[in-house]
Amino acid sequence: MGRVSDYAFINAKLRARIGIMRSESAIDEMIKAPTLSEAIAKLDGTRFARLAEVYRATGDLQQVELALVDDEIASYREVASYLEERSRGYITMLLEKVEIDNLKNALRIWYSAAIRGHQINSRAPYIEKRLIVHPIDYDRIVNASSFQDIVHALSATPYAGIAREFADRDLGVTGLFPLEIALDHLWFGQLEAAAEALAKEDRKIAEAIFSVDVDLKNILFLIRYRFYYSLGPEEMKDVILPYGTIGREAARMGSLPADEMMARMKGIVSRRYPAIMEEIDDIRGMSDDLTSQDENAMQILRIENYLAATREKEYSRLLLGNPFSIGVVLAYFFIRRQQDGLVQAVLSAKYYNWEEGKIREALHI
């Protein structure tokens, strides 16, 4: 089939859904609702109606969050089923990020129990245990008596190599951070490879979005792990994703002294994303002074909000482009995830009895 045939039906379907999502007032009504139960009721008659059913049946907000994950997985699978093989492979790779996030959650529960000695009975049921993309025995991971059990649980997946690499490390000393970063690196590399396999115009769109996404991820890495947690240049090289403008420039720097490396990185960020440099310059680094920590947290939040807005503009631009391309599909998933995150955040805020003004301030709504 040609490109028009490939995308005509699904993109028309997704544009209609995007229109409904953007016109719905459920999130605003939820914020106004005085209680959690009343906020849940605002989901009736929307695409989130199943969440209301789950909450009424269980009274468990974590089950609602798990239902959101189930719906996200179903959405990726549905859209992929309408696409030709190359496009379907790319969407499946996006779904793999959901799987990696789920795997990270399982690893954190195991780590909490096996390394830190915490009770996990209340958290273990909230892992998605059904097949997402690859066969993973999540129960074996959560209840592993040794990391070798985790290696076996991941043996039939692309994550097996990373698991073997970490089998002999003392995770009690390093924590899970290096392992989680390795999983991120693996996924971004696979996503780039999946983009290269797309048809020419789709590849151009996917690579442009990928470049912005990975740049913004690297900026957050720089801020959180260099400026705020004071990681050295060698440690930062293990963190920075070697893709996009920032990652590729970082890879070219070799073994520069820390100060020179960071000066160059800030120069790259300044040219690409000048609006955030003043905020970055105001971050003071780690300090025991609570005032400095609070100020840093606010600076980082403002930077994150700017980067989120930048990302939203990039995806919104896709809706104005070629209607017979992968662009509408990517924009749909972005808008959907954005709304899912808002619903989850509002429900959590209502659970903790936040007032409407505090919720709007936190969510910038």
C-alpha positions, 0 to 999 in steps of 0.5 A: 500500500502507499503512504496515503492508504497506510495513514488515511484511516488511522490518522483521521481516527486519531485526529478525531480523538485529539479533538475530543481530548482537547475539548473535554473539560473533565480535568478542569472539573476534577480540579474544581471538585471538593473531594476525591470521590467527586473528582473521580465522578467527573471521569464518567462519560469520558475516555477515562470512564473505566478509571472511575469504575475501577476506583468504585470497585476497589477504592484503590488509587494505585489500581486506577494508576495501573488501569491507566497503564493498561489503557496506554498499552492497549492504545499503542497496540491498537494504533500499531495494528493499523500500520504497515510493518516499518511504522508498526515496528516504531510504535512497538518501540515506543511501547517498549518504553512503557515496558522499561518503566514497568521493569524499573518499578519492579527492580525498585521494589526488589531493591527496596526489599532485598537491599534495604530490607523494607516490606514490599507487600503493599507495593508488589501488586501494582506492577503490570505483570502481563506481557507488554512487549517481551516475556518478563517474569515480574514476580521472579524479579520482585521476589528474587533472592539474588540478582542472578534470578533477575538475570534469568527473568530477563534472559529472553529480552533485549535487557539480558545483556545489561542485567548480566553486566550488573550481576557482579556489581555491589548495588548496595553501594551504587544503587539502581541509578546506573542500571536505570540509566543503562536501560534508558541508553539501550532504549534510546539507541533502539528507538534511533535504529527503529527511526532509521528503518522508517520510510523517508518522510516518516524517518525525517519526522521521527528523527527531528522529534527524537533529536529534540526529545533526547536534547531535553532529556540530556539538559535535565540530566546535566542539571540534576546530576551535574549542577545539583548532585555534582557528578564528575565528568566521567560519571556524566559521560555514563549519564548523557545520552550519546544522541541529539545535538547535546549528546553528540557534542559531549561525545566529542569532548573526550577527557576534558577537565570538568570545568571546561567540559561544563563550560562547553556544554553550557555553550551548546545549551545556550545556543540551542535553548537560550531561554533557560540559561539564566535559570541554569546559571542561578543553580548553586550546586548542592548545599546544606543550606535549606534556602539554597536547596529550595531556590534550586528546586524552584529553578529546576522546576521552571526549567522543566516547565520550559522544556515541557512547553518546548516539547509540546510545541514540537508535537503540536507542529506535527498536527499541521504537517503532512496528514499522511505521515507518522506525525499525527500518530506521534502527536496523538501519543504525546497528547494522550500521555500528557492528559494521562499524567494530568489526570493522575496528578489531579487524583493524587492531589485530591487524595492528599486534600490539596486545594484547587489553587495549589493544584493549578499552581503545581500543574501550571493550569 
